[in-house]
Amino acid sequence: QVQLVESGGGLVQAGGSLRLSCAASGISFSINVMGWYRQAPGKQRERVAAISSGGLSDYADSVKGRFTISRDNAKNTVYLQMNSLKPEDTAVYYCNARRPGAVGANYWGQGTQVTVSS
């Protein structure tokens, strides 16, 4: 059974920082592309950042220079360090695991709320 469990969300003032964690089980973590997505009220879910099995990362333009994604394959965990948070970063953040080339191997966590006050 695949489980992705996010933690680290909360309420923070603009300019502050949070670090999200996503602990994975039931998958071969090291070969998965791991990603963070977010969905604000009334908006579509959008990809925030992703990191490949080899450690290559990419980011949405809106978070470049402020957010950093990383992974610890020994702990089956992916992180999202969020700095200089803005009110527009307020959303539910979801962890995603995807195994390239494997049909159906695309999993989601339950989400964690991040609220940035102005």
C-alpha positions as CSV (number, residue, x, y, z in Angstrom):
1,Q,0.0,0.0,0.0
2,V,1.4,3.3,-1.1
3,Q,1.4,6.2,1.4
4,L,2.6,9.7,1.1
5,V,2.3,11.6,4.3
6,E,2.9,15.4,4.3
7,S,3.8,17.5,7.3
8,G,5.1,20.9,8.2
9,G,2.3,23.1,7.0
10,G,0.8,25.9,9.1
11,L,0.2,29.6,9.5
12,V,3.1,32.0,8.9
13,Q,3.5,35.7,8.3
14,A,4.6,37.1,5.0
15,G,8.3,36.9,4.7
16,G,8.5,33.9,6.9
17,S,9.6,30.3,6.2
18,L,8.2,26.8,6.4
19,R,9.6,23.4,5.6
20,L,7.3,20.7,4.3
21,S,8.2,17.1,4.5
22,C,6.7,14.1,2.7
23,A,7.4,10.6,4.0
24,A,6.8,7.8,1.4
25,S,6.2,4.2,1.9
26,G,5.1,1.3,-0.3
27,I,7.1,2.6,-3.3
28,S,10.7,2.3,-4.6
29,F,11.3,5.8,-3.5
30,S,14.7,6.3,-5.1
31,I,13.5,5.7,-8.6
32,N,10.5,8.0,-8.4
33,V,10.2,11.6,-9.5
34,M,9.0,13.4,-6.4
35,G,7.0,16.6,-6.7
36,W,5.2,19.3,-4.7
37,Y,1.9,20.7,-6.0
38,R,-0.4,23.2,-4.6
39,Q,-4.1,24.2,-5.0
40,A,-5.5,27.5,-3.8
41,P,-9.3,28.0,-3.3
42,G,-11.0,28.3,-6.7
43,K,-7.8,27.6,-8.6
44,Q,-6.4,24.5,-10.4
45,R,-3.7,22.4,-8.9
46,E,-0.3,23.6,-10.1
47,R,3.1,22.1,-9.9
48,V,5.5,23.9,-7.6
49,A,8.7,21.9,-7.8
50,A,9.9,18.5,-8.8
51,I,13.1,16.5,-8.3
52,S,14.3,13.5,-10.3
53,S,15.8,10.3,-9.1
54,G,19.1,11.8,-9.9
55,G,18.6,15.0,-7.9
56,L,17.7,17.3,-10.8
57,S,15.1,19.9,-9.8
58,D,12.9,22.4,-11.5
59,Y,10.5,25.0,-10.2
60,A,7.5,27.0,-11.1
61,D,8.5,30.6,-12.1
62,S,6.5,31.9,-9.2
63,V,8.7,30.2,-6.6
64,K,12.1,30.2,-8.2
65,G,14.7,31.7,-5.8
66,R,12.4,31.2,-2.8
67,F,11.7,27.5,-2.6
68,T,14.1,24.6,-2.6
69,I,13.1,20.9,-3.1
70,S,15.4,18.2,-1.8
71,R,15.2,14.5,-1.2
72,D,16.7,12.0,1.2
73,N,16.5,8.5,-0.4
74,A,17.8,6.9,2.8
75,K,14.7,8.3,4.7
76,N,12.3,8.0,1.8
77,T,11.5,11.6,2.3
78,V,11.2,14.7,0.1
79,Y,11.3,18.2,1.4
80,L,10.2,21.7,0.3
81,Q,11.9,24.6,2.0
82,M,9.9,27.7,1.5
83,N,11.4,31.1,2.2
84,S,10.2,34.6,1.7
85,L,6.6,33.4,1.8
86,K,3.9,35.6,0.3
87,P,0.2,35.6,0.8
88,E,-0.3,34.2,-2.7
89,D,1.6,31.1,-1.6
90,T,-1.4,30.2,0.5
91,A,-2.8,26.8,-0.6
92,V,-3.0,23.2,0.2
93,Y,0.3,21.6,-0.7
94,Y,0.4,18.0,-2.0
95,C,3.2,15.6,-2.4
96,N,3.4,13.5,-5.6
97,A,5.4,10.4,-6.5
98,R,5.6,9.3,-10.1
99,R,7.6,6.5,-11.6
100,P,8.5,7.5,-15.2
101,G,7.3,4.9,-17.8
102,A,5.1,3.0,-15.4
103,V,1.4,3.2,-16.2
104,G,-0.6,4.1,-13.1
105,A,2.4,4.7,-10.9
106,N,1.3,8.2,-9.9
107,Y,0.5,8.8,-6.2
108,W,-0.7,11.7,-4.0
109,G,-0.6,12.6,-0.4
110,Q,-3.5,14.0,1.5
111,G,-2.2,17.5,1.5
112,T,-1.1,20.0,4.1
113,Q,-2.4,23.6,4.5
114,V,-0.1,26.5,4.2
115,T,-1.5,29.9,5.1
116,V,0.6,33.1,4.7
117,S,-0.8,36.2,6.4
118,S,-0.1,39.7,5.2
